[in-house]
Amino acid sequence: MDYANLPERLQAVITERIIDGTYTPGERLVELQLAKEFGVSQAPVREALRTLAAMRLVEIRPRRGTFVRAASHDDLAEVYLVRGALERAAGIAAYADVHRDPSALEAALTDMRAGAEADDTTRLVEASTQFHRAIVLASRNSILIGIWDNLAIGVRTLATVRRTGLDLHQAAEAHVPILEAFRSGTPESVGRLLEEHQQHYLRLPHD
């Protein structure tokens, strides 16, 4: 284990395990066991879990321990509402840069299609997250980027795909209009499409 930025690295590993189902909703995460597994003290594990609690991926229950949270319908709806507003602003700010060079979005779309073809939900979700994060990063707005990252997009997108039984091919192709708007549309059309994209998922039944 690399001790540079240790709590952040532990947070990333635990988050990935929540995404891939290694840690299931309701499962207790024991600080001492995690510390032994990673070969570290309990302090960085505790810090990582506190950050994940702030992201609402785990729940710290006094005198009982830390448990993986289930992504409820209300949680997901709140995230998609906020995410739509954030990505609309990001898309408008990012338009000029992405219009000049949409290669990051093109690569992510290619990977989404490969995930759909292989019926690999995790791969598709990871590529979708890369697609949207490339737009957010291109906004060059550090506050917006930080808020977006704190929404744990990958975990919640995976929960949505699994709960709603979305067709993976349709999920991948839903990104095409956004890419085309960056290529030949306007900042306003990009922003509108990004917000509508999230509103579509907000309206889906998640239970």
Backbone as a chain_set.jsonl record, in Angstrom:
{"seq": "MDYANLPERLQAVITERIIDGTYTPGERLVELQLAKEFGVSQAPVREALRTLAAMRLVEIRPRRGTFVRAASHDDLAEVYLVRGALERAAGIAAYADVHRDPSALEAALTDMRAGAEADDTTRLVEASTQFHRAIVLASRNSILIGIWDNLAIGVRTLATVRRTGLDLHQAAEAHVPILEAFRSGTPESVGRLLEEHQQHYLRLPHD", "coords": {"N": [[0.849, -1.197, 0.0], [0.687, 2.119, -0.954], [1.718, 4.87, 0.879], [1.26, 7.526, 0.373], [-1.198, 9.974, 0.317], [-2.976, 8.281, 1.716], [-5.603, 7.863, 3.057], [-7.306, 8.665, 0.929], [-6.684, 6.794, -1.009], [-7.505, 4.415, 0.211], [-10.192, 4.993, 0.407], [-10.867, 4.98, -2.328], [-10.491, 2.268, -2.962], [-12.371, 0.995, -1.297], [-14.711, 2.168, -2.252], [-14.737, 1.138, -4.882], [-15.18, -1.525, -4.294], [-17.732, -1.406, -3.266], [-19.067, -0.631, -5.558], [-18.637, -2.86, -7.275], [-19.942, -4.834, -5.95], [-18.681, -6.368, -4.045], [-18.792, -5.519, -1.403], [-21.845, -5.54, 0.088], [-25.13, -3.937, 0.236], [-26.013, -2.965, 3.506], [-24.045, -4.47, 4.695], [-21.607, -4.774, 7.268], [-18.744, -2.798, 7.78], [-15.74, -3.332, 9.142], [-13.464, -1.525, 10.958], [-11.004, -2.447, 12.108], [-10.582, -4.916, 10.851], [-10.351, -4.092, 8.16], [-8.086, -2.471, 8.379], [-6.147, -4.374, 9.046], [-6.211, -5.939, 6.731], [-5.295, -4.143, 4.762], [-2.881, -3.507, 5.804], [-2.353, -1.281, 7.45], [-2.7, 1.374, 9.916], [-5.606, 1.98, 12.021], [-6.419, 4.605, 11.81], [-6.239, 5.939, 9.15], [-8.123, 4.348, 7.838], [-10.428, 4.922, 9.279], [-10.701, 7.634, 8.618], [-11.147, 7.451, 5.861], [-13.604, 6.098, 5.844], [-15.224, 7.98, 7.083], [-15.266, 9.963, 5.124], [-16.592, 8.573, 3.097], [-19.017, 8.273, 4.367], [-19.896, 10.908, 4.38], [-20.344, 11.146, 1.701], [-22.5, 9.584, 1.514], [-22.358, 6.894, 1.011], [-21.765, 5.004, 2.869], [-22.988, 4.276, 6.175], [-22.538, 5.523, 9.364], [-23.16, 4.214, 12.387], [-23.713, 5.076, 15.651], [-22.038, 3.357, 18.228], [-22.566, 0.97, 17.001], [-21.34, 0.554, 14.529], [-20.003, 0.728, 11.123], [-21.824, 0.746, 8.115], [-22.628, -0.435, 4.843], [-24.484, 1.608, 2.746], [-27.714, 1.247, 1.291], [-28.713, 2.247, -1.934], [-31.254, 4.299, -2.031], [-34.48, 5.034, -3.572], [-35.128, 7.736, -3.165], [-32.606, 8.836, -2.575], [-31.277, 8.454, -5.032], [-32.906, 9.963, -6.749], [-32.507, 12.564, -5.757], [-29.798, 12.89, -6.298], [-29.74, 12.756, -9.136], [-31.208, 15.031, -9.769], [-29.594, 17.133, -8.788], [-27.256, 16.523, -10.176], [-28.04, 16.932, -12.826], [-28.316, 19.734, -12.97], [-25.689, 20.517, -12.386], [-24.244, 19.352, -14.522], [-25.354, 20.606, -16.7], [-24.398, 23.226, -16.372], [-21.668, 22.631, -16.488], [-21.4, 21.603, -19.09], [-21.953, 23.824, -20.716], [-19.842, 25.51, -19.994], [-17.725, 23.91, -20.788], [-17.928, 23.707, -23.501], [-16.422, 24.975, -25.648], [-13.805, 23.856, -25.473], [-14.308, 21.069, -25.683], [-15.628, 20.968, -28.095], [-13.541, 21.593, -29.839], [-11.903, 19.393, -29.419], [-13.18, 16.47, -29.204], [-12.289, 13.951, -28.469], [-11.988, 12.518, -26.045], [-14.602, 12.032, -25.241], [-15.471, 10.554, -27.427], [-13.871, 8.254, -27.185], [-14.806, 7.247, -24.758], [-17.457, 6.681, -25.431], [-17.086, 4.663, -27.34], [-16.072, 2.695, -25.647], [-18.281, 2.336, -23.977], [-20.062, 1.191, -25.809], [-18.704, -1.179, -26.336], [-18.868, -2.367, -23.826], [-21.653, -2.731, -23.686], [-22.021, -4.517, -25.818], [-20.688, -6.716, -24.828], [-22.297, -7.341, -22.766], [-21.604, -6.303, -20.317], [-22.147, -4.774, -17.563], [-20.747, -3.309, -15.607], [-18.481, -2.376, -16.985], [-19.711, -0.725, -18.901], [-20.876, 1.216, -17.228], [-18.611, 2.33, -16.016], [-17.399, 3.484, -18.279], [-19.397, 5.288, -19.034], [-19.327, 6.986, -16.836], [-16.771, 8.038, -17.201], [-17.198, 9.44, -19.582], [-18.99, 11.509, -18.811], [-17.495, 12.687, -16.772], [-15.328, 13.673, -18.175], [-16.46, 15.838, -19.474], [-17.153, 17.414, -17.281], [-14.601, 17.914, -16.173], [-13.543, 19.412, -18.263], [-14.825, 21.773, -17.914], [-13.298, 23.268, -16.262], [-13.772, 24.224, -13.755], [-13.12, 24.206, -10.545], [-14.633, 23.981, -8.19], [-17.106, 23.021, -9.072], [-16.251, 20.58, -10.161], [-15.344, 19.282, -7.835], [-17.74, 19.028, -6.331], [-19.239, 17.413, -8.077], [-17.646, 15.076, -8.143], [-18.005, 14.248, -5.529], [-20.505, 13.154, -5.552], [-20.394, 10.499, -6.051], [-20.723, 9.162, -8.59], [-20.354, 6.81, -10.158], [-21.138, 4.639, -8.478], [-23.84, 5.181, -8.051], [-24.879, 5.294, -10.627], [-24.513, 2.656, -11.418], [-26.237, 1.402, -9.624], [-28.658, 2.379, -10.596], [-28.772, 1.284, -13.226], [-28.838, -1.447, -12.646], [-31.164, -1.672, -11.086], [-33.249, -0.779, -12.713], [-33.125, -2.307, -14.956], [-32.115, -1.438, -17.416], [-31.679, -1.378, -20.958], [-28.567, -2.104, -22.192], [-27.416, -1.336, -24.623], [-29.107, 0.741, -25.438], [-28.6, 2.497, -23.354], [-25.943, 3.192, -23.857], [-26.151, 4.381, -26.434], [-27.678, 6.587, -25.843], [-25.962, 8.604, -25.259], [-25.049, 9.632, -27.597], [-26.451, 11.904, -28.836], [-25.52, 13.96, -27.17], [-22.761, 14.024, -27.654], [-22.865, 14.694, -30.386], [-23.986, 17.226, -30.208], [-21.911, 18.634, -29.021], [-20.152, 18.515, -31.141], [-21.458, 19.868, -33.278], [-23.416, 21.561, -32.349], [-24.657, 24.047, -30.069], [-23.446, 25.838, -27.135], [-25.665, 26.142, -25.433], [-27.449, 24.172, -26.35], [-26.028, 21.871, -25.764], [-25.909, 22.057, -22.952], [-28.654, 21.853, -22.33], [-29.269, 19.255, -23.291], [-27.649, 17.675, -21.643], [-28.776, 18.123, -19.124], [-31.374, 17.157, -19.563], [-30.775, 14.511, -20.048], [-30.087, 13.546, -17.486], [-32.515, 14.019, -16.2], [-34.141, 12.162, -17.423], [-33.257, 9.736, -16.276], [-33.89, 10.283, -13.688], [-36.649, 10.103, -13.748], [-37.139, 7.417, -14.073], [-38.457, 4.318, -12.732], [-37.047, 3.195, -9.773], [-37.277, 1.131, -8.027]], "CA": [[0.0, 0.0, 0.0], [1.41, 3.387, -1.043], [1.244, 5.681, 1.989], [0.908, 8.871, -0.08], [-2.649, 10.157, 0.22], [-3.49, 6.968, 2.111], [-7.067, 7.783, 3.208], [-7.951, 8.756, -0.38], [-6.485, 5.511, -1.701], [-8.393, 3.458, 0.856], [-11.544, 5.379, -0.013], [-11.061, 4.521, -3.699], [-10.617, 0.808, -2.958], [-13.66, 0.637, -0.685], [-15.744, 2.573, -3.198], [-14.752, 0.167, -5.974], [-15.783, -2.767, -3.796], [-19.169, -1.166, -3.185], [-19.56, -0.627, -6.936], [-18.646, -4.19, -7.909], [-20.75, -5.755, -5.17], [-17.914, -7.086, -3.031], [-19.483, -5.117, -0.179], [-23.255, -5.446, -0.259], [-25.909, -3.05, 1.098], [-26.272, -3.485, 4.836], [-22.875, -5.153, 5.246], [-20.809, -3.988, 8.208], [-17.325, -2.652, 7.462], [-15.056, -3.27, 10.434], [-12.206, -0.775, 10.815], [-9.841, -3.252, 12.454], [-10.378, -5.911, 9.782], [-9.852, -3.387, 6.978], [-6.719, -2.04, 8.668], [-5.283, -5.558, 8.944], [-6.149, -6.343, 5.321], [-4.494, -3.2, 3.995], [-1.579, -3.347, 6.443], [-2.238, 0.1, 7.913], [-3.366, 1.619, 11.187], [-7.035, 2.227, 11.885], [-6.701, 6.027, 11.594], [-6.607, 6.263, 7.76], [-9.365, 3.64, 7.511], [-11.513, 5.71, 9.881], [-10.86, 8.85, 7.822], [-11.761, 7.073, 4.587], [-15.007, 5.773, 6.088], [-15.931, 9.234, 7.345], [-15.49, 10.605, 3.827], [-17.636, 7.805, 2.409], [-20.277, 8.591, 5.04], [-20.306, 12.225, 3.882], [-20.828, 10.897, 0.337], [-23.705, 8.773, 1.702], [-22.141, 5.532, 0.531], [-21.845, 4.183, 4.07], [-23.656, 4.921, 7.304], [-21.876, 5.272, 10.641], [-24.173, 4.14, 13.439], [-23.03, 5.13, 16.949], [-21.95, 2.151, 19.056], [-22.9, -0.232, 16.229], [-20.353, 0.361, 13.474], [-20.186, 1.351, 9.811], [-22.543, -0.173, 7.247], [-22.825, 0.0, 3.464], [-25.84, 2.106, 2.526], [-28.442, 0.91, 0.07], [-29.071, 3.449, -2.683], [-32.707, 4.359, -2.062], [-35.069, 5.821, -4.663], [-35.004, 9.162, -2.849], [-31.192, 9.207, -2.743], [-30.965, 8.523, -6.458], [-33.633, 11.082, -7.337], [-31.831, 13.794, -5.349], [-28.527, 12.971, -7.014], [-29.97, 13.082, -10.543], [-31.651, 16.419, -9.852], [-28.41, 17.975, -8.609], [-26.31, 16.232, -11.246], [-28.505, 17.583, -14.044], [-27.975, 21.158, -12.916], [-24.235, 20.633, -12.469], [-23.736, 19.01, -15.848], [-25.772, 21.665, -17.626], [-23.415, 24.3, -16.233], [-20.374, 22.131, -16.957], [-21.422, 21.477, -20.547], [-21.853, 25.162, -21.303], [-18.474, 25.994, -19.771], [-16.758, 23.037, -21.468], [-18.266, 23.567, -24.919], [-15.367, 25.37, -26.59], [-12.706, 22.884, -25.446], [-14.731, 19.762, -26.182], [-15.917, 21.163, -29.522], [-12.256, 21.499, -30.546], [-11.324, 18.056, -29.295], [-14.123, 15.576, -28.523], [-11.744, 12.586, -28.482], [-12.227, 11.831, -24.766], [-15.988, 11.568, -25.28], [-15.551, 9.505, -28.443], [-13.276, 7.042, -26.631], [-15.711, 6.72, -23.734], [-18.614, 6.101, -26.125], [-16.622, 3.39, -27.906], [-15.976, 1.739, -24.549], [-19.657, 2.025, -23.577], [-20.621, 0.252, -26.8], [-18.057, -2.473, -26.12], [-19.474, -2.931, -22.629], [-22.999, -3.186, -24.035], [-21.893, -5.694, -26.672], [-20.242, -7.829, -23.99], [-23.257, -7.448, -21.656], [-20.789, -6.018, -19.135], [-22.732, -3.58, -16.967], [-19.723, -2.531, -14.908], [-17.666, -1.668, -17.98], [-20.508, 0.349, -19.474], [-21.023, 2.284, -16.229], [-17.318, 3.008, -15.886], [-17.198, 4.315, -19.466], [-20.352, 6.389, -18.936], [-18.792, 7.919, -15.842], [-15.65, 8.723, -17.85], [-17.782, 10.361, -20.558], [-19.518, 12.692, -18.133], [-16.439, 13.37, -16.018], [-14.515, 14.42, -19.14], [-17.149, 17.112, -19.671], [-17.021, 18.189, -16.033], [-13.212, 18.375, -16.084], [-13.319, 20.429, -19.287], [-15.398, 23.034, -17.453], [-12.206, 23.95, -15.558], [-14.337, 24.839, -12.553], [-12.697, 23.274, -9.5], [-15.714, 23.76, -7.236], [-18.063, 22.144, -9.739], [-15.626, 19.258, -10.252], [-15.346, 18.689, -6.501], [-19.105, 18.634, -5.967], [-19.61, 16.277, -8.934], [-16.92, 13.898, -7.669], [-18.56, 13.833, -4.24], [-21.79, 12.486, -5.749], [-20.145, 9.065, -6.261], [-21.522, 8.912, -9.779], [-20.269, 5.416, -10.608], [-21.945, 3.772, -7.616], [-25.27, 5.439, -8.216], [-25.258, 4.89, -11.982], [-24.606, 1.19, -11.412], [-27.484, 1.069, -8.926], [-29.773, 2.678, -11.503], [-28.81, 0.31, -14.32], [-29.243, -2.751, -12.126], [-32.537, -1.638, -10.58], [-34.238, -0.499, -13.753], [-32.995, -3.25, -16.057], [-31.913, -0.691, -18.652], [-30.993, -2.006, -22.077], [-27.228, -1.516, -22.208], [-27.19, -0.677, -25.907], [-29.815, 2.015, -25.399], [-27.896, 3.372, -22.415], [-24.76, 3.719, -24.543], [-26.53, 5.26, -27.545], [-28.267, 7.815, -25.302], [-24.911, 9.627, -25.171], [-24.711, 10.124, -28.942], [-26.883, 13.291, -29.065], [-24.661, 14.887, -26.425], [-21.532, 14.13, -28.435], [-23.156, 15.422, -31.62], [-24.196, 18.63, -29.861], [-20.581, 19.216, -28.864], [-19.52, 18.624, -32.457], [-22.089, 20.785, -34.228], [-24.488, 22.328, -31.735], [-24.301, 25.271, -29.352], [-23.315, 25.602, -25.694], [-26.984, 26.022, -24.811], [-28.036, 22.865, -26.688], [-25.286, 20.887, -24.974], [-26.378, 22.138, -21.568], [-30.026, 21.339, -22.25], [-29.245, 17.805, -23.459], [-27.057, 17.055, -20.456], [-29.76, 18.153, -18.032], [-32.46, 16.244, -19.931], [-30.226, 13.153, -19.892], [-30.232, 13.18, -16.079], [-33.943, 14.006, -15.86], [-34.673, 10.891, -17.895], [-32.963, 8.724, -15.279], [-34.631, 10.662, -12.487], [-38.038, 9.682, -13.888], [-37.27, 5.963, -14.135], [-38.748, 3.651, -11.454], [-35.809, 2.573, -9.279], [-37.552, 0.069, -7.056]], "C": [[0.884, 1.247, 0.0], [0.844, 4.34, 0.006], [0.964, 7.126, 1.603], [-0.602, 8.945, -0.265], [-3.398, 8.884, 0.619], [-5.001, 6.926, 2.311], [-7.804, 7.831, 1.87], [-7.83, 7.449, -1.142], [-7.383, 4.424, -1.103], [-9.846, 3.728, 0.452], [-11.836, 4.855, -1.413], [-11.26, 3.011, -3.752], [-11.976, 0.388, -2.408], [-14.806, 1.0, -1.611], [-15.861, 1.573, -4.339], [-15.412, -1.133, -5.531], [-17.288, -2.613, -3.602], [-19.776, -1.223, -4.583], [-19.674, -2.046, -7.486], [-19.391, -5.246, -7.092], [-19.994, -6.593, -4.169], [-18.476, -6.788, -1.645], [-20.942, -4.848, -0.542], [-23.997, -4.497, 0.679], [-26.244, -3.708, 2.432], [-25.085, -4.176, 5.483], [-22.088, -4.224, 6.164], [-19.351, -3.985, 7.768], [-16.585, -2.401, 8.768], [-13.688, -2.628, 10.258], [-10.986, -1.656, 11.044], [-9.546, -4.283, 11.369], [-9.82, -5.257, 8.525], [-8.408, -2.956, 7.184], [-5.745, -3.213, 8.535], [-5.119, -5.975, 7.481], [-5.217, -5.453, 4.523], [-3.116, -2.969, 4.613], [-1.317, -1.926, 6.913], [-2.851, 0.212, 9.302], [-4.844, 1.902, 10.953], [-7.348, 3.681, 11.53], [-7.048, 6.353, 10.139], [-7.873, 5.545, 7.305], [-10.553, 4.433, 8.038], [-11.77, 6.971, 9.067], [-11.538, 8.548, 6.49], [-13.248, 6.789, 4.766], [-15.816, 7.022, 6.393], [-16.23, 9.978, 6.038], [-16.6, 9.895, 3.062], [-19.003, 8.03, 3.057], [-20.809, 9.943, 4.567], [-20.856, 12.117, 2.46], [-22.085, 10.031, 0.335], [-23.579, 7.396, 1.056], [-22.141, 4.539, 1.681], [-22.555, 4.983, 5.143], [-22.933, 4.535, 8.582], [-22.931, 5.346, 11.733], [-23.462, 4.096, 14.789], [-23.172, 3.821, 17.726], [-22.318, 0.864, 18.313], [-21.906, -0.492, 15.107], [-20.715, 1.087, 12.186], [-20.777, 0.329, 8.852], [-22.679, 0.428, 5.844], [-24.281, 0.424, 3.298], [-26.434, 1.519, 1.254], [-28.817, 2.215, -0.621], [-30.591, 3.478, -2.838], [-33.19, 5.176, -3.265], [-34.89, 7.302, -4.406], [-33.566, 9.652, -3.016], [-30.866, 9.415, -4.213], [-31.65, 9.717, -7.114], [-32.953, 12.403, -7.0], [-30.529, 13.971, -6.13], [-28.754, 13.37, -8.471], [-30.444, 14.518, -10.727], [-30.459, 17.364, -9.768], [-27.435, 17.78, -9.767], [-26.729, 16.903, -12.552], [-28.134, 19.048, -14.093], [-26.468, 21.366, -13.048], [-23.735, 20.395, -13.888], [-24.208, 19.998, -16.909], [-24.755, 22.805, -17.583], [-22.054, 23.872, -16.769], [-20.324, 22.075, -18.473], [-21.285, 22.812, -21.246], [-20.428, 25.687, -21.182], [-17.452, 25.21, -20.58], [-16.885, 23.068, -22.981], [-17.086, 23.857, -25.851], [-14.254, 24.325, -26.647], [-13.121, 21.548, -26.049], [-15.084, 19.839, -27.666], [-14.637, 21.034, -30.354], [-11.701, 20.086, -30.533], [-12.27, 17.146, -28.502], [-13.598, 14.154, -28.33], [-12.0, 11.833, -27.178], [-13.648, 11.276, -24.722], [-16.146, 10.434, -26.294], [-15.005, 8.184, -27.906], [-14.19, 6.403, -25.582], [-16.934, 6.077, -24.369], [-18.254, 4.751, -26.747], [-16.567, 2.319, -26.827], [-17.354, 1.371, -24.009], [-20.264, 0.989, -24.515], [-20.004, -1.14, -26.641], [-18.623, -3.15, -24.878], [-20.865, -3.468, -22.897], [-22.939, -4.467, -24.854], [-21.512, -6.929, -25.864], [-21.206, -8.104, -22.834], [-22.541, -7.25, -20.317], [-21.26, -4.689, -18.538], [-21.673, -2.696, -16.317], [-18.871, -1.739, -15.889], [-18.443, -0.504, -18.586], [-20.62, 1.517, -18.495], [-19.722, 3.045, -16.051], [-17.074, 3.94, -17.072], [-18.157, 5.502, -19.477], [-19.858, 7.447, -17.955], [-17.631, 8.71, -16.429], [-16.15, 9.767, -18.842], [-18.213, 11.656, -19.864], [-18.433, 13.436, -17.364], [-15.521, 14.159, -16.949], [-15.137, 15.789, -19.407], [-16.968, 18.002, -18.455], [-15.607, 18.733, -15.892], [-12.939, 19.505, -17.075], [-13.955, 21.769, -18.924], [-14.362, 23.902, -16.765], [-12.696, 24.703, -14.324], [-14.086, 23.885, -11.389], [-13.796, 23.0, -8.479], [-16.738, 22.801, -7.826], [-17.516, 20.719, -9.805], [-15.671, 18.549, -8.905], [-16.719, 18.22, -6.076], [-19.529, 17.404, -6.769], [-18.939, 14.998, -8.446], [-17.524, 13.363, -6.372], [-19.904, 13.136, -4.372], [-21.632, 10.981, -5.962], [-20.961, 8.552, -7.45], [-21.514, 7.432, -10.185], [-21.149, 4.487, -9.797], [-23.421, 3.936, -7.927], [-25.748, 5.114, -9.638], [-25.419, 3.381, -12.056], [-25.888, 0.743, -10.721], [-28.68, 1.29, -9.835], [-29.892, 1.62, -12.595], [-29.306, -1.039, -13.825], [-30.704, -2.767, -11.69], [-33.565, -1.529, -11.695], [-34.177, -1.487, -14.909], [-32.831, -2.567, -17.403], [-31.245, -1.549, -19.72], [-29.637, -1.328, -22.243], [-26.927, -0.804, -23.52], [-27.88, 0.689, -25.938], [-29.118, 3.006, -24.473], [-26.656, 3.985, -23.066], [-25.161, 4.742, -25.605], [-27.178, 6.558, -27.069], [-27.253, 8.944, -25.188], [-24.578, 10.245, -26.53], [-25.195, 11.555, -29.178], [-26.029, 14.325, -28.341], [-23.359, 15.107, -27.189], [-21.768, 14.949, -29.7], [-23.389, 16.906, -31.341], [-22.869, 19.335, -29.612], [-19.912, 19.42, -30.215], [-20.125, 19.754, -33.292], [-23.221, 21.621, -33.642], [-23.978, 23.618, -31.104], [-24.095, 24.948, -27.889], [-24.664, 25.375, -25.024], [-27.623, 24.664, -25.12], [-27.333, 21.749, -25.929], [-25.793, 20.875, -23.537], [-27.762, 21.551, -21.398], [-30.038, 19.817, -22.35], [-28.676, 17.096, -22.24], [-28.046, 17.039, -19.297], [-30.907, 17.194, -18.328], [-32.031, 14.781, -19.774], [-30.4, 12.686, -18.453], [-31.699, 13.127, -15.661], [-34.613, 12.723, -16.315], [-34.456, 9.804, -16.846], [-33.675, 9.013, -13.964], [-36.059, 10.112, -12.534], [-38.219, 8.163, -13.909], [-37.655, 5.398, -12.762], [-37.515, 2.886, -10.985], [-36.055, 1.428, -8.29], [-38.398, -1.039, -7.695]], "O": [[1.739, 1.4, 0.873], [-0.36, 4.594, 0.031], [0.471, 7.89, 2.434], [-1.205, 8.092, -0.917], [-4.336, 8.466, -0.059], [-5.645, 6.022, 1.778], [-8.801, 7.134, 1.683], [-8.758, 7.039, -1.839], [-7.951, 3.611, -1.832], [-10.617, 2.804, 0.192], [-12.926, 4.343, -1.667], [-12.106, 2.523, -4.502], [-12.649, -0.469, -2.981], [-15.764, 0.239, -1.749], [-16.969, 1.2, -4.723], [-16.123, -1.769, -6.309], [-18.037, -3.578, -3.754], [-20.854, -1.785, -4.78], [-20.686, -2.4, -8.092], [-19.464, -6.409, -7.489], [-20.584, -7.445, -3.505], [-18.618, -7.687, -0.816], [-21.225, -4.009, -1.397], [-23.547, -4.27, 1.803], [-26.696, -4.851, 2.482], [-25.103, -4.444, 6.684], [-21.924, -3.039, 5.873], [-18.79, -5.027, 7.427], [-16.785, -1.375, 9.418], [-12.853, -3.124, 9.502], [-10.036, -1.617, 10.262], [-8.388, -4.496, 11.011], [-8.917, -5.803, 7.891], [-7.592, -3.063, 6.269], [-4.655, -3.066, 7.981], [-4.02, -6.321, 7.047], [-4.437, -5.938, 3.703], [-2.273, -2.305, 4.01], [-0.2, -1.421, 6.795], [-3.448, -0.74, 9.804], [-5.28, 2.046, 9.81], [-8.424, 3.968, 11.006], [-8.071, 6.996, 9.903], [-8.618, 6.07, 6.478], [-11.557, 4.6, 7.345], [-12.923, 7.343, 8.846], [-12.403, 9.302, 6.044], [-14.062, 7.193, 3.936], [-16.979, 7.114, 6.001], [-17.307, 10.549, 5.87], [-17.45, 10.541, 2.449], [-20.029, 7.983, 2.378], [-22.013, 10.113, 4.376], [-21.722, 12.895, 2.06], [-22.666, 9.775, -0.72], [-24.568, 6.812, 0.612], [-22.476, 3.369, 1.497], [-22.706, 6.201, 5.04], [-22.737, 3.35, 8.855], [-23.521, 6.399, 11.976], [-22.688, 3.173, 15.046], [-24.261, 3.263, 17.86], [-22.376, -0.208, 18.916], [-21.654, -1.648, 14.766], [-21.604, 1.938, 12.158], [-20.307, -0.807, 8.773], [-22.826, 1.64, 5.685], [-25.196, -0.313, 3.664], [-25.732, 1.322, 0.262], [-29.197, 3.181, 0.04], [-31.149, 2.768, -3.674], [-32.421, 5.907, -3.888], [-34.541, 8.054, -5.316], [-33.332, 10.744, -3.533], [-30.26, 10.417, -4.594], [-31.049, 10.406, -7.938], [-32.832, 13.272, -7.863], [-30.205, 15.075, -6.567], [-28.043, 14.228, -8.992], [-30.119, 15.155, -11.729], [-30.328, 18.283, -10.576], [-26.861, 18.742, -10.276], [-25.882, 17.388, -13.303], [-27.69, 19.552, -15.125], [-26.022, 22.281, -13.74], [-22.902, 21.146, -14.394], [-23.525, 20.201, -17.913], [-24.305, 23.288, -18.622], [-21.367, 24.653, -17.426], [-19.321, 22.454, -19.078], [-20.583, 22.925, -22.252], [-19.873, 26.237, -22.134], [-16.437, 25.759, -21.011], [-16.037, 22.512, -23.68], [-16.79, 23.063, -26.743], [-13.807, 23.947, -27.731], [-12.377, 20.96, -26.834], [-14.863, 18.883, -28.409], [-14.646, 20.443, -31.434], [-11.102, 19.634, -31.509], [-12.174, 17.062, -27.278], [-14.379, 13.243, -28.055], [-12.21, 10.621, -27.206], [-13.87, 10.173, -24.223], [-16.869, 9.469, -26.046], [-15.59, 7.125, -28.133], [-14.33, 5.181, -25.525], [-17.402, 5.04, -23.899], [-19.04, 3.806, -26.681], [-16.963, 1.176, -27.055], [-17.58, 0.223, -23.624], [-20.9, 0.032, -24.074], [-20.689, -2.151, -26.792], [-18.836, -4.363, -24.87], [-21.229, -4.533, -22.399], [-23.711, -5.396, -24.618], [-21.947, -8.041, -26.164], [-20.963, -8.993, -22.018], [-22.826, -7.929, -19.33], [-20.823, -3.617, -18.959], [-21.702, -1.474, -16.463], [-18.572, -0.568, -15.654], [-17.894, 0.583, -18.764], [-20.475, 2.674, -18.888], [-19.727, 4.272, -15.947], [-16.596, 5.06, -16.892], [-17.778, 6.601, -19.882], [-19.958, 8.647, -18.212], [-17.511, 9.912, -16.19], [-15.587, 10.858, -18.931], [-17.842, 12.752, -20.282], [-18.44, 14.666, -17.306], [-14.991, 15.2, -16.559], [-14.424, 16.782, -19.548], [-16.67, 19.191, -18.576], [-15.428, 19.896, -15.53], [-12.198, 20.44, -16.771], [-13.661, 22.787, -19.552], [-14.516, 25.121, -16.687], [-12.097, 25.695, -13.909], [-14.767, 22.867, -11.263], [-13.88, 21.89, -7.955], [-17.186, 21.873, -7.152], [-18.241, 19.761, -9.535], [-15.994, 17.363, -8.831], [-16.858, 17.131, -5.519], [-20.106, 16.467, -6.218], [-19.585, 13.955, -8.346], [-17.547, 12.152, -6.151], [-20.399, 12.576, -3.394], [-22.628, 10.262, -6.045], [-21.772, 7.635, -7.323], [-22.559, 6.874, -10.518], [-21.836, 3.634, -10.361], [-24.157, 2.957, -8.05], [-26.893, 4.705, -9.829], [-26.353, 2.882, -12.684], [-26.551, -0.188, -11.179], [-29.611, 0.485, -9.849], [-30.983, 1.117, -12.861], [-30.098, -1.7, -14.497], [-31.405, -3.757, -11.899], [-34.636, -2.13, -11.616], [-35.073, -1.509, -15.753], [-33.341, -3.048, -18.415], [-30.356, -2.347, -19.422], [-29.568, -0.111, -22.416], [-26.251, 0.225, -23.524], [-27.306, 1.672, -26.408], [-29.05, 4.2, -24.763], [-26.355, 5.159, -22.852], [-24.59, 5.831, -25.675], [-27.223, 7.532, -27.821], [-27.629, 10.107, -25.038], [-23.898, 11.269, -26.597], [-24.42, 12.368, -29.681], [-25.834, 15.435, -28.837], [-22.91, 16.242, -27.351], [-20.954, 15.805, -30.045], [-23.026, 17.751, -32.158], [-22.716, 20.507, -29.956], [-19.185, 20.394, -30.409], [-19.399, 20.51, -33.938], [-23.913, 22.322, -34.38], [-22.991, 24.2, -31.554], [-24.523, 23.888, -27.431], [-24.792, 24.518, -24.15], [-28.265, 24.071, -24.254], [-27.973, 20.789, -25.498], [-26.071, 19.816, -22.975], [-28.021, 20.832, -20.433], [-30.736, 19.153, -21.584], [-29.166, 16.037, -21.848], [-28.14, 16.049, -18.571], [-31.366, 16.488, -17.43], [-32.838, 13.925, -19.409], [-30.815, 11.551, -18.219], [-32.083, 12.28, -14.854], [-35.547, 12.245, -15.671], [-35.371, 9.033, -16.556], [-34.019, 8.095, -13.218], [-36.613, 9.707, -11.513], [-39.342, 7.676, -13.776], [-37.23, 5.932, -11.738], [-36.997, 2.033, -11.706], [-35.105, 0.833, -7.782], [-38.731, -2.021, -7.033]]}, "num_chains": 1, "name": "protein.A"}
